[in-house]
Amino acid sequence: MNRLNNKNSDIGFTLLEVMVVLSIMGLIAAMAWPAMGLLDDNERRKRTIARMEIIRRAIIGPQDQYNETGRRMIGGYVGDMKKFPDLWEPRAEIRPDFAGNAWDGTPPNPAAGLGQGPSYTLDPDLVFFRPAGRFNNKRWKWNRPYRKLFDESVNNIDHIGGLETENEGQPRGLWTRFTEDLSFDLPGHPAPGEIENEAWKGPYILSPVDKNLKAGAHYAKSDDDYRLLAPVWIDASAWEAWEDGDYAPTNHELGEFYDEKEKFRCLKNNGRLTDGWERSFKFFITADMDRPGSQIFWIISEGPDYEGKYPTKGSCNSRVWTVDSSNTMAQAYAPDTEQNKDNLVMKIFSHEFEAIFLEEKIRKEQESQVLVKNIRKALTGESPHKSNYGFTGDMQRLPHLFRWETGGGADQWDNEDGAPYTKGQPRGLWTDKPNAQVGDNIAASLWGTGWRTNYFFPPHGEKENEIIIDPWEREVLFFMDTAHKALLVLSRGEDAKFDFGTLNPDKTEPMNFTQVVDVTTYDPGLPENMDNIYTLINAYEYSPGYIGVEKIIVLNAAAGTTKARLFRGEGDLGSQTLVSFAPLTDEDGDAALDDWSTGDVGTPAFEYNDITTGKIHTGARYLVFWNDTNTNNQIDTGENFKAVIFNITAAPGTSQVPQIKVNSSDFIPAP
């Protein structure tokens, strides 16, 4: 056997033994290297890709989930919000020579152009475009509030901090609803500033925490250190007086490799999503040049060289900006540039969900149209041209509106708060006991007048959630116009907004629920109303109705006892039409004066239309003949009767009846 040292075979090692030892040592090193925080670039790439995938799932959900129809299911932030998350940077850095009121007061009254809502615009004469932070007890903290990034297309002054150019924005909506994090009121912009709307169901990812607070210490350990990093403020005439600093004074090329301040900030990652090298990811939201109207959400790691070079929307020379709107990430990002070759790039395309959301939007709009149509039927049936089998046909009025009231030891539905509610839920459509007050129960139908049945399927919710909801799972709104006896039924559509009456600031919820409303002023052409699905129930659709009966004949009548009553409207018997006996005649030719008749051509027995003093409501109206044995002018149980039902419509000239003939021998006992 060969030895490594033939002179001393007792202590020698074979080649195989040496290889085994080296393999063990390599294995131990491989295990210890990551534990010591010393990962190689290949392992960091794997971590970066894994983190990108986590972010992608937070934004758009898993790629392998499908519904029962085989359509891909969109989850995450986009699944709820129907858009990519906005990008937010910490507050812009105030220029050292700024003399106005900035952010040092509570509450502050800052000058316009410092980057906060509602416009988020920046004035280059007041601020640098880069985000600001400071040291607090040797720890770096970002200056709040955050500012939303956007693409400015008029002057293109967003070349630093826009969605299509270099920025340090983060998709904060993935982990917090309070994206702006405004801690004090600004003029016209109260705290907490802009927040995600009620569709937000996050967090979709864990809030980023800086796990290495000492990172970047080789750049700066204090505010003074940071201030001395390149680029350095000189005075208002210097290069940085106008620009962020990513442009070197000599060669004017954009790229963070010229900017030590940005290199430092990319290592300060409390509130920033990081790659495998523990540096901040770069995020962009750009146009999709292959699909007009669509977008691309970019996630970029600058890789092991920590460098990246991005489009500038133009060039700058001697503080003069020459705009090139085609020089954007969507059109001009160059992956083969030396600084970008090792970048890791993930793109999320909006077309992945746009077609799905469009299909869903169309489906929900169709379902909402069906819902609103069914509500209309519950109210007026097929009126005005056909039968009114709805609530108004039985009750001869629109349903009262109810709201859930709390306090005073009783939580209940009620239809007034000092004055009747003009905004609320029409609970009479599905229950004859619309609130807790027994006296407010709706009387049951008798001779076609009164509550007959569930006109609309009862909502599934309980207590305050017993409301009609639309396919977007939002309350369908009802507005009562008492002056016009009209009702507006409104689904707010996909954007949840509407513009009618008194509203909250976001135009998503009604306010002042006893406000007098005029539904004729609802304007479907207003921006917030254009996707609303609505219907308007007008008074003429359920009242007045039209009927004319020329002649009524009762055979075998009893003088003073046989009577007729037309139940034509809401209220007590005084509002109905009572037809009593006339002198008995022989109408059937039996030679006996035991019949009576009333009305004739030109002088009808009764007639109601839009110009008569009395009115009749649309719906199933009852003409009841009976023997009033106790002479109280009411149809009592056990008294013999016969009912003739008319289908009263709101179409002029309908329900014209030349003659009605009944025989008292056909009467049956009243229930």
C-alpha positions as CSV (number, residue, x, y, z in Angstrom):
1,M,0.0,0.0,0.0
2,N,1.4,3.5,-0.9
3,R,2.1,5.9,1.9
4,L,2.4,9.7,1.8
5,N,5.5,9.4,3.9
6,N,7.5,6.2,3.3
7,K,10.1,7.1,6.0
8,N,7.5,6.8,8.8
9,S,4.8,4.5,7.8
10,D,3.3,4.5,11.3
11,I,2.1,8.1,11.1
12,G,1.5,8.2,7.3
13,F,-2.0,8.6,5.6
14,T,-3.3,7.0,2.5
15,L,-4.7,9.2,-0.2
16,L,-8.1,7.8,0.5
17,E,-7.9,8.8,4.1
18,V,-6.9,12.3,3.2
19,M,-9.8,12.6,0.8
20,V,-12.2,11.4,3.5
21,V,-10.9,13.9,6.0
22,L,-11.2,16.7,3.5
23,S,-14.7,15.7,2.6
24,I,-15.7,15.8,6.2
25,M,-14.1,19.1,6.7
26,G,-15.9,20.5,3.7
27,L,-19.2,19.2,4.9
28,I,-18.6,20.8,8.3
29,A,-17.7,24.1,6.6
30,A,-20.8,23.9,4.4
31,M,-22.9,23.5,7.5
32,A,-21.1,26.2,9.5
33,W,-20.8,28.8,6.7
34,P,-24.6,29.7,6.6
35,A,-24.8,29.5,10.4
36,M,-22.1,32.2,10.6
37,G,-24.0,34.4,8.2
38,L,-21.5,33.8,5.5
39,L,-23.7,32.7,2.5
40,D,-22.3,32.4,-1.0
41,D,-23.9,34.3,-3.8
42,N,-25.6,31.2,-5.2
43,E,-27.4,30.6,-1.9
44,R,-28.3,34.3,-1.7
45,R,-29.8,34.0,-5.2
46,K,-31.9,31.1,-4.1
47,R,-33.1,33.1,-1.1
48,T,-33.9,36.1,-3.3
49,I,-36.0,34.0,-5.7
50,A,-37.8,32.4,-2.7
51,R,-38.5,35.9,-1.3
52,M,-39.7,37.2,-4.6
53,E,-42.1,34.3,-4.8
54,I,-43.5,35.1,-1.3
55,I,-44.0,38.7,-2.5
56,R,-45.6,37.6,-5.7
57,R,-48.1,35.3,-3.8
58,A,-48.9,38.2,-1.5
59,I,-49.7,40.4,-4.5
60,I,-51.6,38.0,-6.7
61,G,-52.0,34.7,-4.8
62,P,-50.9,31.2,-5.7
63,Q,-50.6,30.3,-9.4
64,D,-52.2,26.8,-9.1
65,Q,-55.6,27.5,-7.6
66,Y,-58.7,27.3,-9.9
67,N,-62.4,27.5,-9.3
68,E,-65.1,25.0,-10.3
69,T,-65.2,26.3,-13.8
70,G,-61.5,25.9,-14.3
71,R,-60.8,29.6,-14.1
72,R,-57.7,30.6,-12.2
73,M,-58.4,32.2,-8.8
74,I,-56.7,35.5,-8.1
75,G,-55.8,36.0,-4.4
76,G,-53.6,38.2,-2.3
77,Y,-53.8,42.0,-2.4
78,V,-54.9,42.0,-6.0
79,G,-57.7,39.5,-5.3
80,D,-59.2,41.9,-2.8
81,M,-58.3,45.3,-4.2
82,K,-58.4,44.6,-8.0
83,K,-55.2,46.5,-8.6
84,F,-51.5,46.4,-7.9
85,P,-50.4,47.9,-4.5
86,D,-49.2,51.5,-4.6
87,L,-45.5,52.2,-3.9
88,W,-44.7,54.4,-0.9
89,E,-41.5,56.1,0.1
90,P,-40.6,57.7,3.5
91,R,-41.1,61.4,3.6
92,A,-39.0,63.5,1.2
93,E,-35.8,65.0,2.5
94,I,-36.1,68.8,3.2
95,R,-33.4,70.9,1.6
96,P,-31.0,72.4,4.2
97,D,-31.8,76.0,3.1
98,F,-35.5,75.5,3.3
99,A,-36.9,78.4,5.4
100,G,-40.6,77.5,5.6
101,N,-42.6,75.5,8.1
102,A,-41.8,71.9,7.3
103,W,-42.3,69.0,9.7
104,D,-41.0,70.4,13.0
105,G,-44.3,71.5,14.5
106,T,-47.3,69.6,15.9
107,P,-49.5,69.9,14.2
108,P,-47.4,71.1,11.3
109,N,-48.5,73.5,8.6
110,P,-46.1,72.6,5.8
111,A,-45.6,74.4,2.6
112,A,-47.2,72.9,-0.5
113,G,-44.9,70.6,-2.6
114,L,-43.4,68.6,0.2
115,G,-44.8,65.4,-1.1
116,Q,-47.8,64.7,1.1
117,G,-51.4,64.0,0.2
118,P,-53.8,64.5,-1.3
119,S,-51.6,65.5,-4.3
120,Y,-48.2,64.0,-3.2
121,T,-46.4,66.4,-5.6
122,L,-42.9,67.6,-4.8
123,D,-41.2,70.9,-5.4
124,P,-37.5,70.5,-6.4
125,D,-36.8,73.9,-4.8
126,L,-38.0,72.7,-1.4
127,V,-37.0,69.1,-1.2
128,F,-34.7,66.4,-2.6
129,F,-36.6,63.6,-4.3
130,R,-34.9,60.9,-2.1
131,P,-36.6,59.5,1.1
132,A,-35.5,60.9,4.4
133,G,-34.5,59.3,7.7
134,R,-32.5,60.1,10.8
135,F,-30.6,58.4,13.6
136,N,-32.3,58.0,16.9
137,N,-30.2,56.4,19.7
138,K,-27.8,55.1,17.0
139,R,-30.7,53.4,15.1
140,W,-31.9,54.7,11.8
141,K,-35.6,55.6,11.5
142,W,-37.5,56.6,8.5
143,N,-39.2,60.0,8.6
144,R,-43.0,59.7,8.5
145,P,-45.5,60.2,6.9
146,Y,-44.9,58.2,3.7
147,R,-45.6,59.6,0.3
148,K,-47.2,57.8,-2.6
149,L,-45.3,57.6,-5.8
150,F,-46.9,58.4,-9.1
151,D,-46.0,59.1,-12.7
152,E,-46.2,62.7,-13.6
153,S,-46.6,63.2,-17.4
154,V,-46.8,67.0,-17.8
155,N,-43.4,68.1,-16.7
156,N,-41.9,64.7,-16.0
157,I,-40.3,65.9,-12.8
158,D,-40.8,62.5,-11.3
159,H,-37.6,61.1,-12.9
160,I,-36.5,60.3,-9.3
161,G,-39.3,58.7,-7.4
162,G,-41.8,57.9,-10.2
163,L,-43.2,54.5,-10.8
164,E,-41.4,54.2,-14.2
165,T,-38.0,55.4,-13.0
166,E,-35.6,54.8,-10.1
167,N,-37.3,55.0,-6.7
168,E,-37.2,53.5,-3.2
169,G,-40.9,52.8,-2.9
170,Q,-42.3,49.8,-1.1
171,P,-45.8,48.1,-1.6
172,R,-46.8,49.0,2.0
173,G,-50.4,47.9,1.4
174,L,-49.2,44.3,1.5
175,W,-48.7,44.6,5.3
176,T,-50.6,47.7,6.5
177,R,-53.8,49.4,5.8
178,F,-52.4,52.7,7.0
179,T,-50.1,53.2,4.0
180,E,-49.4,56.9,4.5
181,D,-49.1,56.7,8.3
182,L,-49.8,60.4,8.8
183,S,-49.6,61.0,12.5
184,F,-51.2,64.5,12.5
185,D,-53.8,66.5,10.6
186,L,-52.7,68.5,7.5
187,P,-54.8,71.2,6.0
188,G,-57.5,69.4,4.1
189,H,-55.8,66.1,4.7
190,P,-56.6,64.6,8.2
191,A,-54.6,61.8,9.9
192,P,-54.0,59.0,9.3
193,G,-53.9,60.1,5.7
194,E,-54.6,57.8,2.8
195,I,-55.6,54.3,3.9
196,E,-56.6,51.2,2.0
197,N,-60.4,50.9,1.5
198,E,-62.7,48.4,3.1
199,A,-61.9,45.7,0.5
200,W,-58.5,45.3,2.1
201,K,-58.3,42.0,4.0
202,G,-54.6,41.9,4.8
203,P,-52.0,41.7,5.9
204,Y,-50.9,39.6,3.0
205,I,-47.2,39.4,4.1
206,L,-45.4,39.9,7.4
207,S,-44.4,43.5,8.1
208,P,-40.7,43.8,7.2
209,V,-38.3,44.1,10.2
210,D,-34.6,45.1,10.0
211,K,-32.8,42.1,11.3
212,N,-29.3,43.6,11.1
213,L,-29.4,47.0,12.7
214,K,-25.7,47.4,12.3
215,A,-25.8,47.1,8.5
216,G,-24.5,50.2,6.8
217,A,-22.4,51.2,9.8
218,H,-19.3,51.4,7.5
219,Y,-21.2,54.2,5.7
220,A,-22.6,56.1,8.6
221,K,-23.3,55.8,12.4
222,S,-24.8,59.3,12.9
223,D,-26.7,62.0,11.1
224,D,-23.4,63.9,10.6
225,D,-21.9,60.8,9.0
226,Y,-24.9,60.4,6.7
227,R,-24.7,64.1,5.8
228,L,-21.1,63.7,4.6
229,L,-21.9,60.8,2.3
230,A,-21.9,61.6,-1.4
231,P,-23.6,63.6,-2.8
232,V,-22.8,66.4,-0.3
233,W,-24.9,69.5,0.0
234,I,-22.9,72.6,-0.9
235,D,-25.3,75.5,-1.5
236,A,-28.3,76.5,-3.7
237,S,-26.1,76.9,-6.8
238,A,-24.7,73.4,-6.5
239,W,-25.8,70.5,-8.6
240,E,-27.8,68.9,-5.8
241,A,-29.9,72.1,-5.4
242,W,-32.2,70.8,-8.1
243,E,-31.6,67.1,-8.3
244,D,-31.7,64.0,-6.1
245,G,-27.9,63.4,-6.4
246,D,-27.8,60.3,-8.5
247,Y,-26.2,62.4,-11.3
248,A,-22.5,62.8,-10.9
249,P,-21.3,66.4,-11.5
250,T,-19.0,65.3,-14.2
251,N,-20.6,62.5,-16.3
252,H,-24.3,63.1,-15.5
253,E,-25.2,59.4,-15.6
254,L,-28.0,58.0,-13.5
255,G,-27.2,55.1,-11.2
256,E,-27.0,54.4,-7.5
257,F,-23.3,53.5,-8.0
258,Y,-22.7,57.2,-7.8
259,D,-24.7,57.6,-4.6
260,E,-23.4,56.5,-1.2
261,K,-26.4,57.9,0.5
262,E,-28.7,55.5,-1.4
263,K,-26.3,52.6,-0.8
264,F,-26.7,53.3,2.9
265,R,-30.5,53.6,2.7
266,C,-30.7,50.2,0.9
267,L,-29.3,48.5,4.0
268,K,-31.8,50.1,6.4
269,N,-34.7,47.8,6.0
270,N,-37.2,48.3,8.8
271,G,-40.3,48.6,6.7
272,R,-38.6,47.4,3.5
273,L,-38.7,44.0,1.8
274,T,-35.2,42.7,1.2
275,D,-33.4,40.2,-1.1
276,G,-30.9,37.5,-0.2
277,W,-28.2,40.0,0.2
278,E,-30.4,41.9,2.8
279,R,-30.7,44.9,0.6
280,S,-33.9,46.6,-0.4
281,F,-35.8,45.2,-3.4
282,K,-36.5,47.7,-6.1
283,F,-40.2,48.0,-7.2
284,F,-41.6,49.5,-10.3
285,I,-45.1,49.7,-11.8
286,T,-44.9,50.3,-15.6
287,A,-47.0,50.1,-18.7
288,D,-47.1,46.8,-20.5
289,M,-45.8,47.7,-24.0
290,D,-47.2,44.5,-25.5
291,R,-50.7,45.1,-24.1
292,P,-51.9,48.7,-24.2
293,G,-53.8,49.6,-21.1
294,S,-52.1,46.8,-19.0
295,Q,-49.4,47.1,-16.4
296,I,-46.3,45.2,-15.1
297,F,-45.3,45.1,-11.5
298,W,-41.5,44.6,-11.3
299,I,-39.5,43.2,-8.4
300,I,-35.8,43.7,-8.8
301,S,-32.8,42.6,-6.7
302,E,-29.6,44.2,-7.8
303,G,-27.6,41.1,-7.1
304,P,-24.2,40.6,-5.6
305,D,-22.7,43.8,-7.1
306,Y,-25.3,45.9,-5.4
307,E,-25.6,48.0,-8.5
308,G,-28.4,48.9,-10.9
309,K,-28.9,51.4,-13.7
310,Y,-32.4,52.6,-14.7
311,P,-34.0,54.9,-17.3
312,T,-34.2,58.6,-16.5
313,K,-37.1,59.9,-18.6
314,G,-34.5,62.3,-20.1
315,S,-31.2,63.9,-19.4
316,C,-29.9,66.8,-17.3
317,N,-27.2,69.3,-18.1
318,S,-26.4,72.4,-16.0
319,R,-29.6,71.8,-14.1
320,V,-31.7,71.9,-17.3
321,W,-33.9,68.8,-17.7
322,T,-34.5,67.6,-21.2
323,V,-37.5,65.2,-21.2
324,D,-37.6,61.9,-23.0
325,S,-40.9,60.2,-22.0
326,S,-39.9,57.0,-23.9
327,N,-36.9,56.6,-21.6
328,T,-38.8,54.6,-19.0
329,M,-38.6,51.2,-17.3
330,A,-41.3,49.9,-19.6
331,Q,-39.3,50.8,-22.8
332,A,-35.7,51.3,-21.9
333,Y,-34.6,49.1,-19.0
334,A,-31.4,47.4,-20.3
335,P,-30.8,44.0,-18.6
336,D,-27.4,43.7,-20.4
337,T,-26.0,46.9,-19.0
338,E,-22.9,46.1,-16.9
339,Q,-24.6,47.1,-13.7
340,N,-27.8,45.1,-14.5
341,K,-26.3,41.8,-15.7
342,D,-26.5,40.2,-12.3
343,N,-29.9,41.7,-11.4
344,L,-32.7,39.2,-10.6
345,V,-36.0,40.4,-12.1
346,M,-39.5,39.1,-11.5
347,K,-42.5,40.6,-13.4
348,I,-46.1,40.3,-12.5
349,F,-48.4,41.1,-15.5
350,S,-51.8,42.6,-14.9
351,H,-53.2,40.7,-17.9
352,E,-53.0,37.7,-15.6
353,F,-56.0,39.0,-13.7
354,E,-57.6,41.7,-15.9
355,A,-59.6,39.3,-18.1
356,I,-60.7,37.4,-14.9
357,F,-61.8,40.5,-13.2
358,L,-63.5,41.8,-16.3
359,E,-65.5,38.6,-16.5
360,E,-66.2,38.8,-12.8
361,K,-67.3,42.5,-13.1
362,I,-69.6,41.7,-16.0
363,R,-71.1,38.7,-14.0
364,K,-71.6,40.8,-10.9
365,E,-73.2,43.7,-12.9
366,Q,-75.6,41.2,-14.5
367,E,-76.4,39.7,-11.1
368,S,-76.9,43.1,-9.7
369,Q,-79.2,44.1,-12.6
370,V,-81.2,40.9,-11.9
371,L,-81.3,41.8,-8.1
372,V,-82.5,45.3,-8.8
373,K,-85.1,44.0,-11.2
374,N,-86.4,41.5,-8.6
375,I,-86.6,44.3,-6.0
376,R,-88.7,46.3,-8.5
377,K,-91.0,43.3,-9.0
378,A,-91.3,42.9,-5.3
379,L,-92.4,46.5,-5.2
380,T,-94.6,46.9,-8.2
381,G,-94.9,43.5,-9.9
382,E,-95.1,44.0,-13.7
383,S,-96.5,47.5,-13.3
384,P,-97.2,49.9,-15.0
385,H,-98.3,47.9,-18.1
386,K,-99.2,44.6,-16.4
387,S,-100.2,43.2,-13.1
388,N,-99.0,44.9,-9.9
389,Y,-98.6,41.8,-7.6
390,G,-96.0,43.6,-5.5
391,F,-96.0,45.4,-2.1
392,T,-97.6,48.5,-3.6
393,G,-100.4,46.5,-5.2
394,D,-101.4,45.2,-1.8
395,M,-100.5,48.1,0.5
396,Q,-101.2,51.0,-2.0
397,R,-98.0,52.7,-0.8
398,L,-94.3,52.3,-0.8
399,P,-92.7,50.4,2.1
400,H,-91.3,52.5,5.0
401,L,-87.6,52.5,5.4
402,F,-86.0,51.1,8.6
403,R,-82.6,51.5,10.2
404,W,-80.9,49.6,13.0
405,E,-80.9,51.7,16.2
406,T,-78.8,51.1,19.2
407,G,-78.7,52.5,22.7
408,G,-81.3,53.2,25.4
409,G,-81.4,49.6,26.4
410,A,-82.9,48.4,23.1
411,D,-81.2,47.5,19.9
412,Q,-83.8,47.3,17.2
413,W,-85.0,48.2,13.7
414,D,-87.1,51.3,13.6
415,N,-88.6,53.5,10.9
416,E,-88.0,56.9,12.4
417,D,-85.7,59.0,14.5
418,G,-87.8,62.0,15.3
419,A,-88.7,62.0,11.6
420,P,-89.3,59.1,9.2
421,Y,-86.1,57.7,7.7
422,T,-85.6,58.5,4.1
423,K,-82.6,56.2,3.8
424,G,-82.7,52.6,5.0
425,Q,-84.1,49.1,4.4
426,P,-87.6,48.3,3.1
427,R,-88.2,45.6,5.7
428,G,-91.9,45.3,4.8
429,L,-90.9,43.5,1.6
430,W,-90.0,40.4,3.6
431,T,-91.7,40.7,7.0
432,D,-95.0,42.0,8.4
433,K,-93.2,42.6,11.7
434,P,-90.5,45.1,10.5
435,N,-89.5,46.3,14.0
436,A,-89.8,45.4,17.6
437,Q,-92.8,47.6,18.2
438,V,-95.9,45.5,18.1
439,G,-98.0,48.5,17.1
440,D,-96.0,48.8,13.9
441,N,-96.9,45.3,12.6
442,I,-98.4,45.5,9.1
443,A,-102.1,44.4,8.9
444,A,-102.8,41.2,7.0
445,S,-104.4,41.4,3.6
446,L,-108.2,41.6,3.6
447,W,-110.1,41.9,0.3
448,G,-106.9,42.7,-1.5
449,T,-105.7,45.4,0.9
450,G,-102.9,44.6,3.4
451,W,-99.7,42.6,3.7
452,R,-100.1,39.3,1.8
453,T,-96.7,37.5,1.6
454,N,-92.9,37.7,1.4
455,Y,-92.5,39.9,-1.6
456,F,-88.8,39.5,-1.5
457,F,-86.6,36.6,-0.2
458,P,-85.6,37.4,3.4
459,P,-81.9,38.4,3.8
460,H,-79.7,35.8,5.4
461,G,-78.2,38.2,8.0
462,E,-79.4,38.7,11.5
463,K,-80.1,41.9,13.5
464,E,-78.2,44.8,11.9
465,N,-77.0,42.5,9.1
466,E,-80.5,41.7,8.0
467,I,-80.1,43.8,4.9
468,I,-80.3,43.3,1.1
469,I,-76.8,43.0,-0.2
470,D,-75.6,43.2,-3.8
471,P,-73.1,40.8,-5.5
472,W,-70.2,43.0,-4.2
473,E,-71.5,42.1,-0.7
474,R,-72.5,45.7,0.0
475,E,-75.8,47.0,1.2
476,V,-78.3,47.9,-1.5
477,L,-79.3,51.5,-0.8
478,F,-82.9,52.8,-0.7
479,F,-83.9,56.5,-0.8
480,M,-87.5,57.6,-0.1
481,D,-88.8,60.7,-1.8
482,T,-91.9,61.5,0.1
483,A,-92.9,64.5,-2.0
484,H,-92.9,62.6,-5.2
485,K,-93.9,59.3,-3.5
486,A,-91.0,57.7,-5.3
487,L,-88.2,55.3,-4.3
488,L,-84.6,55.1,-5.6
489,V,-83.0,51.6,-5.4
490,L,-79.2,51.7,-5.8
491,S,-76.3,49.3,-6.0
492,R,-73.0,51.2,-5.8
493,G,-71.2,49.0,-8.4
494,E,-67.7,47.9,-8.5
495,D,-66.1,51.1,-7.1
496,A,-68.5,51.2,-4.1
497,K,-69.1,55.0,-4.8
498,F,-72.1,57.0,-5.5
499,D,-73.1,60.7,-5.5
500,F,-76.5,61.5,-4.2
501,G,-77.6,63.2,-1.0
502,T,-75.4,63.7,2.0
503,L,-72.3,61.4,1.9
504,N,-69.2,60.6,3.8
505,P,-66.0,62.1,2.3
506,D,-65.2,59.0,0.3
507,K,-68.7,59.0,-1.3
508,T,-69.2,55.4,-0.3
509,E,-71.8,55.7,2.5
510,P,-75.0,57.8,3.0
511,M,-75.3,60.2,5.9
512,N,-78.2,62.1,7.5
513,F,-80.8,59.4,7.3
514,T,-83.8,61.7,7.8
515,Q,-82.7,64.1,5.0
516,V,-85.4,65.2,2.6
517,V,-84.4,63.7,-0.8
518,D,-85.5,64.4,-4.3
519,V,-84.9,61.3,-6.4
520,T,-85.4,63.3,-9.6
521,T,-82.0,64.9,-9.0
522,Y,-80.1,61.7,-9.1
523,D,-77.6,62.1,-12.0
524,P,-76.3,58.8,-13.5
525,G,-73.8,60.7,-15.5
526,L,-71.7,61.8,-12.5
527,P,-68.3,60.0,-12.3
528,E,-69.2,58.2,-9.1
529,N,-72.5,57.1,-10.5
530,M,-71.5,55.8,-13.9
531,D,-71.1,52.2,-12.7
532,N,-74.1,52.3,-10.4
533,I,-77.0,49.8,-11.0
534,Y,-80.2,51.5,-10.0
535,T,-83.9,51.7,-10.6
536,L,-86.4,54.4,-9.8
537,I,-89.9,53.5,-8.6
538,N,-92.2,56.4,-9.6
539,A,-95.7,57.0,-8.2
540,Y,-97.4,56.7,-11.6
541,E,-96.2,53.1,-11.7
542,Y,-98.5,52.0,-8.9
543,S,-101.1,54.8,-8.7
544,P,-103.5,55.8,-10.1
545,G,-105.0,52.8,-11.8
546,Y,-107.8,52.8,-14.4
547,I,-111.2,51.1,-14.3
548,G,-114.7,51.8,-15.6
549,V,-117.7,49.6,-14.9
550,E,-120.7,50.6,-16.9
551,K,-123.4,48.5,-15.1
552,I,-123.8,46.3,-12.1
553,I,-126.6,43.8,-11.8
554,V,-127.5,41.7,-8.7
555,L,-130.1,39.0,-9.2
556,N,-132.3,37.8,-6.4
557,A,-131.2,40.8,-4.2
558,A,-132.6,41.6,-0.8
559,A,-133.8,45.1,-0.5
560,G,-131.6,47.1,2.0
561,T,-129.5,44.0,2.6
562,T,-127.6,43.1,-0.6
563,K,-124.7,45.5,-1.1
564,A,-121.5,45.9,-2.9
565,R,-118.2,47.5,-1.9
566,L,-115.2,48.2,-4.1
567,F,-111.9,48.0,-2.1
568,R,-109.9,50.5,-4.0
569,G,-107.2,52.0,-1.7
570,E,-105.4,52.2,1.6
571,G,-107.2,53.3,4.7
572,D,-110.5,52.7,6.5
573,L,-113.8,51.8,4.8
574,G,-114.6,55.4,4.3
575,S,-112.0,55.5,1.5
576,Q,-113.7,52.6,-0.3
577,T,-116.7,52.7,-2.7
578,L,-120.0,51.4,-1.2
579,V,-122.7,50.5,-3.7
580,S,-126.0,50.0,-2.0
581,F,-129.3,48.7,-3.4
582,A,-131.4,50.6,-5.9
583,P,-135.1,50.2,-6.4
584,L,-135.6,46.6,-7.2
585,T,-136.4,45.7,-10.7
586,D,-136.8,42.6,-12.8
587,E,-133.4,42.1,-14.5
588,D,-133.7,38.4,-15.2
589,G,-137.2,38.3,-16.7
590,D,-138.7,36.1,-14.0
591,A,-141.6,38.6,-13.5
592,A,-140.4,39.3,-9.9
593,L,-139.0,42.6,-8.7
594,D,-136.1,41.0,-6.8
595,D,-133.1,42.3,-8.7
596,W,-131.3,45.6,-8.6
597,S,-128.9,47.4,-11.0
598,T,-126.9,50.5,-11.1
599,G,-125.1,52.4,-13.9
600,D,-125.7,52.6,-17.6
601,V,-124.0,53.8,-20.7
602,G,-122.7,57.3,-20.1
603,T,-123.4,57.1,-16.3
604,P,-121.1,54.2,-15.2
605,A,-121.6,52.4,-11.9
606,F,-118.1,53.6,-11.0
607,E,-115.1,54.9,-12.8
608,Y,-111.6,55.9,-11.6
609,N,-108.7,57.3,-13.6
610,D,-106.1,60.0,-13.3
611,I,-108.5,62.9,-13.4
612,T,-111.3,61.7,-11.2
613,T,-111.6,63.0,-7.7
614,G,-111.3,59.6,-6.2
615,K,-108.4,57.3,-7.1
616,I,-107.9,53.5,-7.4
617,H,-104.5,51.8,-6.9
618,T,-103.0,49.3,-9.3
619,G,-103.1,45.7,-8.3
620,A,-105.8,43.1,-7.6
621,R,-108.8,45.2,-6.5
622,Y,-111.9,43.5,-5.0
623,L,-115.5,44.3,-5.7
624,V,-117.4,42.3,-3.0
625,F,-121.2,41.6,-3.1
626,W,-122.7,40.5,0.2
627,N,-125.8,40.3,2.2
628,D,-125.3,42.8,5.1
629,T,-127.6,41.1,7.5
630,N,-126.6,43.3,10.5
631,T,-126.7,46.5,8.3
632,N,-123.3,47.8,9.5
633,N,-121.9,48.2,6.0
634,Q,-119.1,45.8,6.7
635,I,-118.5,42.2,5.5
636,D,-118.7,40.2,8.7
637,T,-117.8,36.5,9.2
638,G,-120.7,34.3,8.2
639,E,-122.4,36.8,6.0
640,N,-122.9,35.5,2.4
641,F,-120.7,37.1,-0.2
642,K,-119.2,36.8,-3.7
643,A,-116.0,38.6,-4.8
644,V,-115.2,39.9,-8.3
645,I,-111.5,40.7,-8.7
646,F,-110.2,43.3,-11.2
647,N,-106.6,43.5,-12.4
648,I,-106.0,47.2,-12.2
649,T,-103.1,48.6,-14.1
650,A,-101.7,52.1,-14.6
651,A,-102.1,52.0,-18.3
652,P,-104.8,54.5,-19.4
653,G,-108.0,53.0,-20.8
654,T,-107.6,49.6,-19.3
655,S,-110.1,47.6,-17.2
656,Q,-113.1,48.9,-19.0
657,V,-116.0,46.5,-18.1
658,P,-119.4,46.9,-19.8
659,Q,-121.4,44.9,-17.2
660,I,-121.0,42.7,-14.1
661,K,-123.9,40.4,-13.2
662,V,-124.0,38.2,-10.0
663,N,-126.7,36.1,-8.4
664,S,-127.1,36.1,-4.7
665,S,-127.8,32.4,-4.8
666,D,-124.1,31.9,-5.6
667,F,-123.0,33.7,-2.4
668,I,-121.1,31.7,0.2
669,P,-120.4,32.5,3.9
670,A,-117.6,35.0,4.4
671,P,-114.6,33.6,6.4
